[in-house]
């Protein structure tokens, strides 16, 4: 028999002037039954809310390295992971929308939990993250959101949420994510995980994490971008050739290793490959954004998802030399999609109807 969920909402005090964000907070504790095995206890959910409390709610979810800090605000002035598209007057306008960000279960943010047993936290799926989001919305008193917008891993979670809670969202916007993981993407990530495990076995955890991330970055971008961005000639350092692209990858790897632990990385990397959603369970309208140059989520896979959706769907195709990372770089094209689906242009169409 499942234990009833206890939700204790920890809310920072509201500010008197409307439109200002709640400071970053935690909600909990909650207990979650996990999809595959086991459950987590005493889970506190890290979150941020930006925008007027009475505005339509929009959930914004990014990749496995994203956190609840979507955009800068008075309570957290550092730039967020989607700064170019979320904020006052931007595609997702925080003066007209209440934007909600969430830290992943098993990630690097403020969502913390303990296993019901003495063992480490069990495997976490995108459905588990969707359940966590539902608990967060419950605690915030939000029954239904205007949209769940997700990119990469966040897009997978958006699909899982739409399938599991079809009446709690008006729309899903899914960028570079499909209903299941492509085997080639799994193959590439399995090599990255083995690099991390090798680092653990040899006492070189940070180096293993950094090297795995370097390999991952080559799958997020394209050969065309690297050709345009980096030259072929080396820079000689004490008779050792160093290449510009090599320097870039090493920087990305070190920066990632400073934020992640091996355990957290392995859990979320595996979660990407455990992802599977039945599109026939998705009732809400879905806007899919496919990037032609994305090798991790090829366009044909998103076209396949479109044909399997039970509810209404549309597919927007864009081109980008940034490949899978287009959601972070293609501000203009992604911004137009967001404006037309969850932003002011969408709101105007609703009024016109």
C-alpha positions as CSV (number, residue, x, y, z in Angstrom):
1,X,0.0,0.0,0.0
2,X,1.4,3.3,-1.0
3,X,2.0,6.0,1.6
4,X,0.1,9.2,1.2
5,X,2.2,12.0,0.0
6,X,2.9,14.8,2.4
7,X,3.4,18.2,0.8
8,X,4.8,21.0,3.0
9,X,5.1,24.2,1.0
10,X,8.0,26.4,1.8
11,X,7.4,29.7,0.2
12,X,9.5,32.9,0.6
13,X,7.3,35.9,1.4
14,X,5.7,37.6,-1.5
15,X,6.9,41.1,-2.4
16,X,4.4,43.9,-2.3
17,X,5.0,45.1,-5.9
18,X,3.3,42.9,-8.5
19,X,5.4,41.2,-11.1
20,X,8.5,40.6,-9.1
21,X,9.6,37.0,-8.7
22,X,9.5,34.9,-5.6
23,X,13.1,34.3,-4.5
24,X,14.5,30.9,-5.2
25,X,13.0,28.3,-2.9
26,X,12.3,24.7,-2.1
27,X,9.0,22.8,-1.8
28,X,8.7,19.7,0.3
29,X,9.1,17.2,1.6
30,X,7.4,14.9,-0.8
31,X,7.7,11.2,-1.3
32,X,7.8,9.7,-4.9
33,X,7.2,6.2,-6.1
34,X,9.7,5.8,-8.9
35,X,8.7,4.3,-12.2
36,X,11.2,1.5,-12.4
37,X,12.0,0.6,-8.8
38,X,11.9,2.0,-5.3
39,X,10.9,5.4,-4.0
40,X,12.5,8.5,-2.7
41,X,11.8,10.1,0.7
42,X,12.0,13.6,2.1
43,X,12.4,15.1,-1.4
44,X,12.7,18.9,-1.4
45,X,12.1,20.4,-4.9
46,X,14.2,23.3,-5.9
47,X,12.3,25.9,-8.0
48,X,12.1,29.5,-9.1
49,X,9.1,31.5,-10.2
50,X,9.4,34.7,-12.2
51,X,6.6,36.9,-13.1
52,X,3.2,38.1,-11.8
53,X,1.6,35.5,-9.4
54,X,-1.7,35.8,-11.2
55,X,-0.3,35.5,-14.8
56,X,-0.6,32.3,-16.9
57,X,2.0,29.8,-15.8
58,X,4.7,28.5,-18.2
59,X,7.1,25.8,-17.2
60,X,10.6,26.0,-18.9
61,X,12.8,22.9,-18.8
62,X,16.3,22.5,-20.3
63,X,18.9,19.9,-20.7
64,X,20.5,17.7,-18.0
65,X,22.9,20.5,-17.1
66,X,20.0,23.1,-16.8
67,X,18.6,24.1,-13.4
68,X,15.7,26.1,-12.0
69,X,17.4,29.4,-12.8
70,X,15.9,30.1,-16.3
71,X,16.5,33.8,-16.4
72,X,18.0,36.6,-14.2
73,X,15.7,38.4,-11.8
74,X,15.9,40.6,-8.7
75,X,16.3,37.6,-6.4
76,X,18.9,36.0,-8.6
77,X,20.8,38.5,-10.9
78,X,23.1,36.0,-12.6
79,X,22.1,35.1,-16.2
80,X,19.9,32.0,-16.5
81,X,20.4,29.2,-18.9
82,X,17.7,30.6,-21.3
83,X,18.4,34.3,-20.7
84,X,18.0,35.3,-24.4
85,X,14.5,34.0,-24.6
86,X,13.0,34.4,-21.2
87,X,12.6,37.7,-19.5
88,X,10.8,41.1,-19.7
89,X,9.8,41.7,-23.3
90,X,11.4,38.5,-24.6
91,X,9.8,35.6,-26.4
92,X,8.5,34.2,-23.0
93,X,7.7,37.5,-21.4
94,X,8.0,37.5,-17.6
95,X,5.9,40.6,-17.4
96,X,3.0,38.6,-18.9
97,X,3.8,35.0,-17.8
98,X,4.7,33.4,-14.6
99,X,7.7,31.3,-15.6
100,X,8.5,28.3,-13.4
101,X,11.9,26.5,-13.4
102,X,12.7,23.3,-11.6
103,X,15.8,21.5,-10.6
104,X,16.1,17.9,-11.7
105,X,15.8,15.0,-9.4
106,X,19.3,13.6,-9.3
107,X,20.8,16.8,-10.9
108,X,23.1,19.5,-9.6
109,X,20.5,22.0,-8.3
110,X,18.5,22.3,-5.1
111,X,16.2,19.3,-5.5
112,X,17.5,16.8,-3.0
113,X,16.1,13.5,-2.0
114,X,17.1,10.3,-0.2
115,X,16.4,6.7,-1.1
116,X,13.9,4.8,0.9
117,X,16.7,2.2,1.5
118,X,20.3,2.6,2.4
119,X,21.2,2.2,-1.3
120,X,22.0,5.2,-3.6
121,X,19.1,6.9,-5.3
122,X,17.6,4.4,-7.8
123,X,17.3,5.0,-11.6
124,X,15.3,8.1,-12.4
125,X,13.1,8.4,-15.6
126,X,11.5,11.3,-17.4
127,X,8.2,10.1,-16.0
128,X,9.6,10.5,-12.5
129,X,10.7,14.1,-13.4
130,X,7.1,14.7,-14.7
131,X,5.7,13.4,-11.4
132,X,8.1,15.8,-9.5
133,X,6.8,18.7,-11.7
134,X,3.2,17.8,-10.8
135,X,4.0,17.8,-7.1
136,X,5.7,21.2,-7.5
137,X,2.6,22.6,-9.3
138,X,0.4,21.2,-6.5
139,X,2.4,22.9,-3.9
140,X,2.3,26.2,-5.8
141,X,-1.5,25.9,-6.1
142,X,-1.3,25.7,-9.9
143,X,-3.9,23.3,-11.4
144,X,-3.2,23.9,-15.0
145,X,-0.4,25.7,-16.9
146,X,-0.5,27.5,-20.2
147,X,2.4,25.5,-21.5
148,X,5.3,23.2,-20.6
149,X,8.2,24.2,-22.8
150,X,11.1,21.8,-22.9
151,X,14.3,21.4,-24.9
152,X,16.5,18.3,-25.1
153,X,16.0,16.4,-21.8
154,X,13.4,19.0,-20.8
155,X,11.5,18.2,-24.0
156,X,11.5,14.5,-23.0
157,X,10.1,15.5,-19.6
158,X,7.5,17.8,-21.3
159,X,6.3,14.8,-23.4
160,X,6.2,12.6,-20.3
161,X,4.2,15.2,-18.4
162,X,1.7,15.7,-21.3
163,X,1.2,11.9,-21.4
164,X,0.8,11.5,-17.7
165,X,-1.1,14.6,-16.8
166,X,-3.0,15.5,-20.0
167,X,-5.5,17.9,-18.4
168,X,-2.9,19.9,-16.5
169,X,-1.5,21.8,-19.5
170,X,-2.9,23.7,-22.4
171,X,0.0,23.0,-24.7
172,X,3.5,21.4,-24.9
173,X,6.3,22.9,-26.9
174,X,9.0,20.3,-27.5
175,X,12.4,21.2,-29.0
176,X,14.9,18.5,-30.1
177,X,13.2,15.7,-28.2
178,X,11.2,12.6,-29.3
179,X,9.1,10.0,-27.7
180,X,12.0,7.6,-27.5
181,X,15.8,7.7,-27.6
182,X,17.6,7.0,-30.9
183,X,19.9,4.0,-30.5
184,X,22.9,6.0,-31.9
185,X,22.4,8.6,-29.2
186,X,22.4,5.8,-26.6
187,X,25.6,4.4,-28.1
188,X,27.4,7.7,-27.8
189,X,26.2,8.3,-24.3
190,X,27.1,4.7,-23.3
191,X,30.7,5.5,-24.2
192,X,30.6,8.7,-22.2
193,X,29.3,6.8,-19.2
194,X,32.0,4.2,-19.5
195,X,34.6,7.0,-19.5
196,X,33.1,8.3,-16.3
197,X,33.1,4.8,-14.7
198,X,36.8,4.4,-15.8
199,X,37.6,7.6,-14.1
200,X,35.9,6.4,-10.9
201,X,37.8,3.1,-11.0
202,X,41.1,4.9,-11.3
203,X,40.5,7.6,-8.8
204,X,40.2,10.3,-11.5
205,X,36.5,11.2,-11.3
206,X,36.8,14.9,-12.4
207,X,39.0,14.0,-15.3
208,X,36.6,11.3,-16.4
209,X,33.7,13.7,-16.2
210,X,35.5,16.3,-18.2
211,X,36.5,13.9,-20.9
212,X,33.0,12.5,-21.2
213,X,31.6,16.1,-21.5
214,X,34.2,16.9,-24.2
215,X,32.9,13.9,-26.2
216,X,29.3,15.0,-25.6
217,X,29.9,18.5,-26.9
218,X,31.0,17.1,-30.3
219,X,27.5,15.5,-30.5
220,X,25.6,18.6,-29.6
221,X,27.2,20.7,-32.4
222,X,28.0,20.1,-36.0
223,X,31.0,19.7,-38.2
224,X,30.0,22.8,-40.1
225,X,30.1,25.0,-37.0
226,X,33.5,23.6,-36.0
227,X,34.9,24.2,-39.5
228,X,33.7,27.8,-39.4
229,X,34.8,28.5,-35.9
230,X,38.1,26.8,-35.5
231,X,41.1,26.7,-37.8
232,X,43.3,23.7,-38.5
233,X,46.6,25.1,-37.5
234,X,48.0,24.3,-34.0
235,X,49.3,26.6,-31.3
236,X,52.7,25.3,-30.2
237,X,53.2,25.0,-26.4
238,X,56.7,23.8,-25.5
239,X,57.0,21.8,-28.7
240,X,53.5,20.3,-28.1
241,X,50.8,21.1,-30.7
242,X,47.5,22.4,-29.2
243,X,44.6,22.9,-31.5
244,X,41.9,25.7,-31.0
245,X,39.1,23.1,-31.0
246,X,41.0,21.1,-28.4
247,X,41.3,24.1,-26.1
248,X,37.6,24.8,-26.5
249,X,36.6,21.2,-25.6
250,X,38.9,21.1,-22.6
251,X,37.3,24.3,-21.3
252,X,33.8,22.8,-21.7
253,X,34.9,19.7,-19.9
254,X,36.5,21.4,-16.9
255,X,33.5,23.7,-16.5
256,X,31.1,20.7,-16.5
257,X,33.3,18.7,-14.0
258,X,33.2,21.6,-11.6
259,X,29.4,21.4,-11.4
260,X,28.6,17.6,-11.6
261,X,29.5,14.5,-9.7
262,X,30.0,11.2,-11.4
263,X,26.9,9.8,-9.7
264,X,24.6,12.6,-10.8
265,X,25.9,12.5,-14.3
266,X,25.5,8.8,-14.7
267,X,21.9,9.0,-13.3
268,X,20.8,11.7,-15.7
269,X,22.6,10.3,-18.7
270,X,20.9,6.9,-18.1
271,X,17.6,8.7,-17.7
272,X,18.0,10.1,-21.2
273,X,18.3,6.6,-22.6
274,X,15.5,5.1,-20.4
275,X,13.1,7.7,-21.9
276,X,10.0,6.2,-23.6
277,X,6.6,7.9,-23.9
278,X,3.4,6.6,-25.6
279,X,2.3,9.5,-27.9
280,X,-1.2,8.1,-28.0
281,X,-1.6,9.3,-24.4
282,X,-0.9,12.9,-25.2
283,X,-4.1,14.9,-25.6
284,X,-2.9,18.5,-25.4
285,X,-1.8,20.3,-28.6
286,X,1.9,19.8,-29.2
287,X,4.3,22.0,-31.1
288,X,7.5,20.1,-32.1
289,X,10.6,21.9,-33.2
290,X,13.1,19.8,-35.2
291,X,16.6,20.9,-36.3
292,X,17.7,19.4,-39.6
293,X,21.3,19.2,-38.5
294,X,20.5,17.5,-35.1
295,X,22.2,14.1,-35.1
296,X,21.0,13.1,-31.6
297,X,17.3,13.6,-32.4
298,X,17.1,13.3,-36.2
299,X,14.2,15.0,-38.0
300,X,12.6,11.7,-39.2
301,X,12.2,10.7,-35.5
302,X,10.2,13.9,-34.7
303,X,8.2,13.4,-37.8
304,X,7.3,9.9,-36.6
305,X,6.3,11.4,-33.2
306,X,4.0,13.8,-35.0
307,X,2.1,11.0,-36.7
308,X,1.6,9.1,-33.5
309,X,0.2,12.0,-31.4
310,X,-3.4,11.5,-30.3
311,X,-4.1,15.2,-30.0
312,X,-3.3,18.0,-32.4
313,X,0.3,18.6,-33.4
314,X,2.5,20.7,-35.6
315,X,6.1,20.4,-36.6
316,X,8.3,23.4,-37.1
317,X,11.5,22.6,-39.0
318,X,14.6,24.9,-38.7
319,X,18.1,24.7,-39.9
320,X,21.1,25.5,-37.6
321,X,24.8,24.8,-37.7
322,X,24.5,24.5,-33.9
323,X,22.7,21.2,-34.3
324,X,21.2,19.9,-31.0
325,X,22.2,23.1,-29.2
326,X,20.1,25.2,-31.5
327,X,17.6,25.9,-28.7
328,X,20.4,27.8,-26.9
329,X,21.8,29.6,-29.9
330,X,19.0,30.2,-32.5
331,X,17.3,33.0,-30.6
332,X,15.4,34.4,-33.6
333,X,13.9,31.2,-35.0
334,X,13.2,29.6,-31.6
335,X,11.9,32.9,-30.3
336,X,9.3,33.1,-33.1
337,X,8.0,29.7,-32.2
338,X,7.7,30.6,-28.5
339,X,6.0,33.9,-29.2
340,X,3.4,32.2,-31.4
341,X,2.7,29.3,-29.0
342,X,3.0,30.7,-25.4
343,X,3.9,34.4,-25.8
344,X,2.0,37.6,-26.6
345,X,1.1,36.6,-30.2
346,X,-0.5,33.4,-28.9
347,X,-2.5,35.4,-26.3
348,X,-3.7,37.8,-29.0
349,X,-4.9,34.9,-31.1
350,X,-6.9,33.6,-28.1
351,X,-8.5,37.0,-27.6
352,X,-9.4,37.2,-31.3
353,X,-11.1,33.9,-31.2
